[in-house]
């Protein structure tokens, strides 16, 4: 039996109330978060970052995401003791808190001078400097990928230091007010940014078509993505990098940020990948997607406390994706 006018009216009121409540909740949470950041801004950078680390290690284990974190870690490291698993989880919460607070101190933290003999907070090897400069000098498109490790936001800032123009694809926070605040902080310290919304893949293709460079994060769950293996378990991964590399036949470079003691960082660019190809010489999208996933796994194994273990990375959902086309 079809609902009457009264039923429709009630549902409409309920829907509007839910939207209004969500908007108010987002606004309150954003005001609180921005207020905390404003207070932290009054402190010396090192004091503020160390404080947020200590607080997060206490609050993180009280959240529902902590249970997911521990479960993911137990599956990833069955050989580790419970004490080791919990230690990695605490390191992760500390890393996440530092990452959030570092948005307001980017201007103070990023002191990279590649031609200075005086060490600063940002460390880049001569090999990585040479790769930064190579990519910047080449008049052709490149794809640079990374994962949610250390402070990955420093990579496009470093790229700009070497004259490299990179458009970075990023996922905005669900809270629109926090997203707007973070976007303003990002925009003042790094190059072009592209939110991972509808149409982002076409925008990236347009940039590569003009010979530009794009930066992408490759370690998030992607509904209806290609099935790959990560830490011995099946997950779904966005095939966009492989599809773009196949279409433009461009070089693909891994890059990462490693957090060091004393609020310091090491930025690394690795040699371009030898992309797997099919019998006809075209880039194999599925094999390439698996390859970049393996690169991220190697990084995470080296510094497990610097990755976001609270993601539902291994939750399979949506239609299983297959690729068709010529190799």
C-alpha positions in Angstrom: 0.0 0.0 0.0 1.4 3.4 -1.0 2.1 5.8 1.8 -0.2 8.7 2.2 0.6 12.5 2.2 1.1 12.4 6.0 3.6 9.6 5.7 5.6 11.4 3.0 5.5 14.6 5.0 6.9 12.9 8.1 9.7 11.2 6.1 10.6 14.6 4.6 10.7 16.2 8.0 12.8 13.4 9.4 15.2 13.6 6.4 15.6 17.4 6.8 16.2 17.0 10.5 18.9 14.4 9.9 20.6 16.7 7.4 20.4 19.7 9.8 21.7 17.6 12.7 24.6 16.4 10.6 25.4 19.9 9.4 25.4 21.2 13.0 27.5 18.3 14.2 30.1 18.9 11.5 30.2 22.6 12.3 30.7 22.0 16.1 33.4 19.4 15.5 35.1 21.7 13.0 35.0 24.7 15.4 36.5 22.5 18.2 39.2 21.1 15.9 40.1 24.5 14.5 40.1 26.0 18.0 42.5 23.3 19.2 44.8 24.0 16.3 44.7 27.7 17.0 45.8 27.1 20.6 48.6 24.7 19.4 49.7 27.4 17.0 50.6 29.6 20.0 53.1 27.0 21.2 56.6 26.2 19.8 56.3 23.7 17.0 58.2 20.9 18.8 56.2 21.3 22.0 52.9 21.3 20.2 53.7 18.2 18.1 55.0 16.3 21.1 51.9 17.2 23.1 49.5 16.0 20.4 51.4 12.7 20.1 51.1 12.1 23.9 47.4 12.9 23.9 46.6 10.7 20.9 48.3 7.7 22.4 45.9 8.0 25.3 42.7 8.8 23.3 43.2 6.6 20.3 42.8 3.3 22.1 39.4 4.5 23.5 37.9 4.7 20.0 36.1 2.1 17.9 38.8 2.4 15.2 41.4 1.1 17.6 39.7 -2.3 17.5 39.9 -2.3 13.7 43.5 -1.2 13.9 44.5 -4.1 16.2 42.5 -6.6 14.0 44.3 -5.4 10.9 47.7 -5.6 12.6 47.1 -9.1 13.9 46.3 -10.3 10.4 49.2 -8.5 8.9 51.8 -9.6 11.5 50.6 -13.0 12.9 54.2 -13.6 14.1 54.2 -10.6 16.4 53.3 -10.6 20.1 50.2 -8.8 21.4 52.6 -6.3 23.1 54.3 -5.6 19.7 50.9 -5.2 18.0 49.7 -2.7 20.6 53.0 -0.7 20.4 52.6 -0.3 16.6 49.0 0.8 17.1 50.1 3.5 19.6 52.8 4.7 17.2 50.2 5.0 14.6 48.0 7.2 16.8 50.9 9.4 17.6 51.8 9.7 13.9 48.2 10.6 13.0 48.1 13.3 15.6 51.4 14.8 14.5 50.2 14.7 10.9 47.1 16.7 11.8 49.0 19.3 13.9 51.7 19.6 11.3 49.3 21.4 8.9 49.6 24.5 11.0 53.4 24.3 11.2 54.3 23.5 7.6 55.9 26.9 7.2 58.1 26.3 10.2 58.8 22.6 9.6 59.7 22.7 5.9 63.2 24.1 5.8 64.6 22.2 2.9 67.5 23.8 1.2 69.0 21.1 -1.1 72.2 23.2 -1.7 72.9 23.8 2.0 75.5 21.9 4.0 73.7 22.6 7.2 71.2 19.8 8.1 67.6 20.9 8.8 64.4 19.1 9.6 64.0 17.8 6.0 66.5 15.3 4.8 66.8 14.3 1.1 69.6 12.1 -0.3 71.7 13.1 -3.3 70.1 10.2 -5.2 66.6 11.5 -4.5 67.6 15.1 -5.3 68.9 13.9 -8.7 65.5 12.1 -9.4 63.5 15.2 -8.3 65.6 17.3 -10.8 65.3 14.7 -13.5 61.5 14.7 -13.4 61.4 18.5 -13.2 63.7 18.8 -16.3 61.9 16.3 -18.6 59.3 17.8 -20.9 56.9 14.8 -20.7 54.2 13.5 -18.3 55.1 11.6 -15.1 53.1 9.9 -12.4 54.4 10.0 -8.8 52.7 7.8 -6.3 52.9 7.5 -2.5 51.0 6.1 0.5 49.7 7.5 3.7 53.1 7.3 5.5 54.8 9.8 7.7 53.8 13.3 6.5 53.1 12.5 2.9 51.9 16.1 2.5 55.5 17.3 2.4 56.2 15.6 -0.9 54.5 18.1 -3.2 56.1 20.9 -1.2 59.5 19.4 -1.9 58.6 18.9 -5.5 57.9 22.7 -5.9 61.3 23.4 -4.3 62.9 21.6 -7.2 60.8 23.4 -9.8 58.6 20.4 -10.4 54.9 21.2 -11.1 52.7 18.5 -9.7 49.0 18.3 -9.4 48.2 16.1 -6.3 45.0 14.1 -6.1 43.7 14.1 -2.6 40.6 12.9 -0.7 38.8 15.7 1.2 37.6 15.0 4.8 34.0 14.1 5.2 33.5 17.2 7.3 33.1 20.0 4.8 34.2 22.7 7.3 37.4 20.8 8.2 37.9 20.1 4.5 37.7 23.8 3.8 40.2 24.7 6.6 42.7 22.0 5.5 42.4 23.0 1.9 43.3 26.6 2.8 46.4 25.4 4.7 47.4 23.1 1.9 46.9 25.7 -0.9 49.2 28.1 0.8 52.1 25.7 1.0 52.0 23.4 -2.0 51.2 23.2 -5.7 47.9 22.4 -7.5 45.5 20.2 -5.7 42.6 18.1 -7.2 39.9 16.6 -4.9 39.2 12.9 -5.6 35.6 13.6 -6.6 33.6 12.7 -9.7 35.5 13.6 -12.8 38.9 13.6 -11.2 40.2 10.9 -13.5 39.4 13.0 -16.5 41.1 16.0 -15.0 44.3 13.9 -14.3 44.2 12.6 -17.9 43.9 16.2 -19.2 47.0 17.2 -17.1 49.0 14.3 -18.5 47.8 15.0 -22.0 49.4 18.5 -21.6 52.7 16.9 -20.5 52.1 17.6 -16.8 52.9 15.6 -13.7 50.4 14.1 -11.3 50.7 12.7 -7.7 48.4 10.0 -6.4 47.9 8.0 -3.2 47.5 4.3 -4.0 46.9 2.6 -0.6 43.2 3.3 0.1 40.3 1.0 -0.3 38.5 1.5 -3.6 35.0 0.1 -4.0 34.7 -2.1 -7.1 38.5 -1.8 -7.6 40.8 -4.4 -8.9 41.6 -7.2 -6.5 45.2 -7.1 -5.3 47.1 -8.8 -2.5 48.3 -6.6 0.4 50.0 -8.2 3.4 48.8 -11.6 2.1 45.1 -10.7 2.0 42.8 -9.7 -0.8 41.8 -6.0 -1.1 40.4 -3.7 -3.7 42.7 -1.1 -5.2 42.0 1.8 -7.6 43.4 0.9 -11.1 43.6 4.5 -12.2 47.4 4.7 -12.0 47.8 1.7 -14.2 45.2 2.9 -16.7 46.8 6.3 -17.0 50.3 4.8 -17.3 49.0 2.5 -20.0 47.3 5.2 -22.0 50.1 7.8 -21.8 53.0 5.3 -21.6 54.6 7.6 -19.0 57.2 6.9 -16.3 55.9 6.1 -12.8 58.0 7.0 -9.8 57.5 5.9 -6.2 58.0 8.5 -3.5 57.5 8.5 0.3 58.1 10.4 3.5 59.7 8.8 6.5 59.2 10.4 9.9 62.4 10.6 11.9 63.0 11.3 15.6 63.1 15.0 16.7 60.3 16.1 14.4 62.4 15.5 11.3 61.6 13.9 8.0 63.4 12.0 5.2 61.9 12.4 1.7 62.7 9.7 -0.8 62.1 9.3 -4.5 62.9 5.9 -5.9 63.9 5.0 -9.5 61.1 4.7 -12.0 59.3 1.4 -12.0 59.8 -1.2 -14.7 56.1 -1.6 -15.5 54.8 -5.0 -16.4 53.6 -5.3 -20.0 51.5 -7.6 -22.0 52.5 -9.6 -25.2 51.8 -6.5 -27.4 53.9 -4.2 -25.2 51.1 -2.3 -23.5 51.2 -1.7 -19.8 49.4 -4.4 -17.9 47.0 -2.5 -15.7 46.2 -5.3 -13.2 49.9 -6.3 -12.8 50.9 -2.6 -12.4 48.2 -2.1 -9.7 49.6 -5.1 -7.9 53.2 -3.8 -8.3 52.5 -0.4 -6.7 50.6 -2.2 -3.9 53.7 -4.3 -3.2 55.9 -1.1 -3.1 53.6 0.3 -0.4 53.7 -2.9 1.5 57.5 -2.8 1.5 57.4 0.7 2.9 54.8 -0.1 5.6 56.8 -3.2 6.7 59.8 -0.9 7.2 57.9 1.6 9.3 54.5 0.0 10.4 53.7 2.7 13.0 53.6 5.3 10.3 50.7 3.9 8.3 47.0 4.3 8.8 45.9 0.9 10.1 42.4 2.1 11.0 41.2 2.0 7.4 38.9 -0.7 6.2 41.5 -1.6 3.6 40.6 -5.3 3.4 36.8 -4.9 3.3 35.6 -6.2 0.0 32.5 -4.4 -1.4 30.8 -3.6 -4.6 31.1 -5.4 -7.9 34.3 -7.3 -8.6 36.1 -5.4 -11.3 37.8 -7.0 -14.3 39.7 -5.3 -17.2 39.3 -6.1 -20.8 41.4 -4.8 -23.6 44.5 -5.5 -25.7 47.8 -6.2 -24.1 
